[in-house]
């Protein structure tokens, strides 16, 4: 197995505590991020295949399941989170692994999305790799909800530097993949929500 980068080491160590704190219900998450989940509804097809990177205990996937989406997959590096997610969503394909090297085929999913995951990727070291992996596995749609800032700005996270960056992630996608079409871009509080079509 490839050596973990600094963010992955941090999450393997800090992740179980985060998983314990991330105990919102699907109903609470749907209520706090309605615009984001409306993007999935706007796809018009409940049979689309969906992959969430950094799925943690599966709160977002549970929302999608409650909305009638059944072809769900997820990946997280924290073993305890994966176990909880697998228990909560026994019919989903949930795997333990790195988002820097997704264990799926090219264009395997109609939708690949992140929710508060890109914010934990180093701007030059891991963010481009994660974006490339998401794009590789996405057949047509990339969705996201991430903390927004007009410029890339690092902040201390859990008493550590280099673990959190707010940024214009919609613009990051446009700059990395200028051939993709930004279908939706909107704000929800201090978060940017977007849908990109390949």
FISE-810013 format. One line per field, with one value per residue (C-alpha): residue number from 1; residue in three letters; z, y, x. Coordinates in Angstrom, 3 decimals. Layout:
N
pos NUM/... $
code ALA/... $
c3 Z/... $
c2 Y/... $
c1 X/... $
//
This chain:
198
pos 1/2/3/4/5/6/7/8/9/10/11/12/13/14/15/16/17/18/19/20/21/22/23/24/25/26/27/28/29/30/31/32/33/34/35/36/37/38/39/40/41/42/43/44/45/46/47/48/49/50/51/52/53/54/55/56/57/58/59/60/61/62/63/64/65/66/67/68/69/70/71/72/73/74/75/76/77/78/79/80/81/82/83/84/85/86/87/88/89/90/91/92/93/94/95/96/97/98/99/100/101/102/103/104/105/106/107/108/109/110/111/112/113/114/115/116/117/118/119/120/121/122/123/124/125/126/127/128/129/130/131/132/133/134/135/136/137/138/139/140/141/142/143/144/145/146/147/148/149/150/151/152/153/154/155/156/157/158/159/160/161/162/163/164/165/166/167/168/169/170/171/172/173/174/175/176/177/178/179/180/181/182/183/184/185/186/187/188/189/190/191/192/193/194/195/196/197/198 $
code UNK/UNK/UNK/UNK/UNK/UNK/UNK/UNK/UNK/UNK/UNK/UNK/UNK/UNK/UNK/UNK/UNK/UNK/UNK/UNK/UNK/UNK/UNK/UNK/UNK/UNK/UNK/UNK/UNK/UNK/UNK/UNK/UNK/UNK/UNK/UNK/UNK/UNK/UNK/UNK/UNK/UNK/UNK/UNK/UNK/UNK/UNK/UNK/UNK/UNK/UNK/UNK/UNK/UNK/UNK/UNK/UNK/UNK/UNK/UNK/UNK/UNK/UNK/UNK/UNK/UNK/UNK/UNK/UNK/UNK/UNK/UNK/UNK/UNK/UNK/UNK/UNK/UNK/UNK/UNK/UNK/UNK/UNK/UNK/UNK/UNK/UNK/UNK/UNK/UNK/UNK/UNK/UNK/UNK/UNK/UNK/UNK/UNK/UNK/UNK/UNK/UNK/UNK/UNK/UNK/UNK/UNK/UNK/UNK/UNK/UNK/UNK/UNK/UNK/UNK/UNK/UNK/UNK/UNK/UNK/UNK/UNK/UNK/UNK/UNK/UNK/UNK/UNK/UNK/UNK/UNK/UNK/UNK/UNK/UNK/UNK/UNK/UNK/UNK/UNK/UNK/UNK/UNK/UNK/UNK/UNK/UNK/UNK/UNK/UNK/UNK/UNK/UNK/UNK/UNK/UNK/UNK/UNK/UNK/UNK/UNK/UNK/UNK/UNK/UNK/UNK/UNK/UNK/UNK/UNK/UNK/UNK/UNK/UNK/UNK/UNK/UNK/UNK/UNK/UNK/UNK/UNK/UNK/UNK/UNK/UNK/UNK/UNK/UNK/UNK/UNK/UNK/UNK/UNK/UNK/UNK/UNK/UNK $
c3 0.000/-0.847/2.039/3.447/2.905/5.767/5.404/5.348/8.448/10.183/9.353/10.308/13.708/14.123/12.106/14.766/17.003/14.010/13.226/16.804/16.508/13.082/14.423/12.587/11.316/7.657/8.426/10.070/7.174/4.593/6.542/6.799/3.126/1.046/-1.983/-2.179/-2.143/-4.656/-7.123/-6.937/-7.345/-10.418/-12.139/-12.627/-12.314/-9.040/-10.682/-11.246/-9.747/-7.081/-5.358/-2.326/-1.558/2.148/3.095/6.823/8.567/5.558/6.589/3.050/1.524/4.059/2.879/-0.718/0.290/2.004/-1.193/-3.184/-4.652/-4.275/-6.382/-3.754/-3.093/-0.744/0.392/3.547/5.034/8.624/9.405/12.175/9.849/7.113/9.560/10.712/7.134/6.063/8.983/8.193/4.434/3.970/0.294/-0.593/-1.770/1.022/0.985/3.164/1.106/-0.102/-2.177/-3.824/-5.609/-6.002/-6.426/-9.229/-13.019/-15.256/-15.661/-13.407/-11.747/-13.127/-10.178/-8.013/-5.139/-2.137/0.920/3.082/1.813/-0.672/2.147/3.745/0.655/0.301/-2.559/-4.596/-3.188/-2.909/-4.198/-7.886/-7.397/-5.714/-8.411/-11.129/-9.430/-9.082/-12.739/-13.788/-12.033/-13.060/-16.210/-16.374/-13.122/-10.357/-7.426/-4.358/-1.293/0.226/2.489/0.324/0.298/-2.629/-2.456/-1.109/2.638/5.136/8.677/11.800/12.176/15.387/16.605/13.441/10.401/6.861/7.389/6.239/3.338/2.343/-1.350/-4.491/-5.268/-8.136/-9.773/-8.959/-11.030/-13.886/-13.939/-13.813/-16.319/-18.562/-20.942/-18.292/-17.988/-14.712/-14.618/-11.158/-8.780/-5.691/-2.133/0.990/3.951/3.717/1.424/-2.356/-3.997/-7.563/-10.256/-13.132/-16.258/-18.104 $
c2 0.000/3.503/5.629/8.000/11.732/14.244/14.741/11.002/10.469/13.245/11.673/8.166/9.596/12.271/10.555/8.333/11.381/13.248/10.274/10.352/14.088/13.754/12.360/14.429/12.499/12.359/14.601/17.221/17.168/17.543/20.494/22.252/21.701/21.733/23.450/20.809/17.875/19.658/19.236/15.466/15.777/17.971/15.037/13.568/9.927/8.006/5.140/7.118/5.629/7.918/7.927/10.059/10.576/10.982/9.651/9.348/7.571/8.034/10.911/12.353/8.919/8.272/11.451/10.271/6.838/8.483/10.481/7.245/6.978/3.365/2.956/4.412/4.022/5.688/5.667/6.853/6.313/5.958/2.349/3.109/5.465/2.833/0.245/2.570/3.537/-0.116/-0.884/2.090/1.423/-2.357/-2.203/0.453/-0.251/1.331/0.873/1.795/3.510/6.665/9.306/9.871/6.541/5.540/1.775/2.078/2.064/5.133/6.723/4.120/6.599/8.977/11.285/11.732/14.211/15.679/17.419/19.194/17.015/19.176/21.690/19.186/18.701/20.548/23.026/21.752/18.293/16.441/18.656/18.207/14.448/14.181/16.305/14.164/10.988/12.374/13.396/10.013/8.077/10.429/9.602/12.906/14.855/16.207/17.802/19.495/21.576/23.064/25.987/29.059/31.847/34.120/32.989/29.835/30.483/28.030/27.957/26.073/22.965/20.942/22.812/21.950/23.964/22.575/20.591/23.012/25.447/27.499/28.345/29.102/25.401/26.054/28.139/25.476/23.007/25.484/26.193/22.521/21.331/24.281/21.916/21.019/22.976/24.664/23.902/25.283/27.493/28.940/29.876/28.370/30.316/30.284/27.251/27.065/24.468/23.413/20.931/20.346/18.332/16.627 $
c1 0.000/1.193/2.490/-0.133/0.269/0.013/-3.755/-4.377/-2.210/-4.130/-7.506/-6.476/-5.508/-8.227/-10.950/-12.513/-13.139/-14.603/-16.827/-18.106/-18.868/-20.535/-23.769/-26.374/-29.372/-30.302/-33.292/-31.063/-28.587/-31.362/-32.741/-29.352/-28.350/-31.552/-29.986/-27.294/-29.691/-31.921/-29.039/-29.490/-33.249/-32.680/-30.951/-34.425/-33.372/-33.318/-31.409/-28.215/-25.055/-23.593/-20.194/-19.376/-15.695/-14.903/-18.339/-17.564/-20.449/-22.751/-25.022/-25.187/-25.680/-28.459/-30.196/-29.946/-31.242/-34.231/-34.880/-35.102/-31.591/-30.481/-27.323/-24.981/-21.259/-18.818/-15.225/-13.473/-10.031/-11.307/-12.135/-14.653/-16.545/-16.660/-18.007/-20.806/-21.633/-21.807/-24.129/-26.386/-26.453/-26.100/-27.090/-24.501/-20.948/-18.882/-15.121/-12.173/-9.529/-7.876/-9.621/-6.227/-6.574/-10.213/-10.707/-13.253/-13.155/-13.083/-16.536/-18.147/-20.539/-23.119/-22.379/-19.294/-19.563/-17.811/-19.184/-16.632/-13.790/-11.897/-11.389/-9.011/-6.835/-3.546/-3.837/-0.888/-0.164/-3.473/-6.315/-5.367/-5.050/-8.456/-10.097/-8.504/-9.740/-13.272/-13.272/-11.892/-14.649/-17.481/-19.376/-21.225/-21.731/-19.503/-21.303/-19.922/-20.574/-17.432/-16.509/-16.027/-13.467/-12.604/-8.971/-7.348/-7.011/-5.592/-6.909/-5.965/-8.087/-8.079/-4.979/-3.055/-2.079/-2.213/-5.399/-8.123/-8.510/-11.539/-11.383/-13.398/-13.753/-16.137/-13.401/-10.791/-12.819/-13.203/-9.468/-8.465/-11.077/-12.004/-13.789/-16.396/-19.636/-20.626/-24.369/-25.123/-23.204/-24.873/-24.093/-25.640/-24.337/-20.531/-20.497/-20.374/-22.603/-21.960/-22.856/-20.468/-21.170/-18.326 $
//
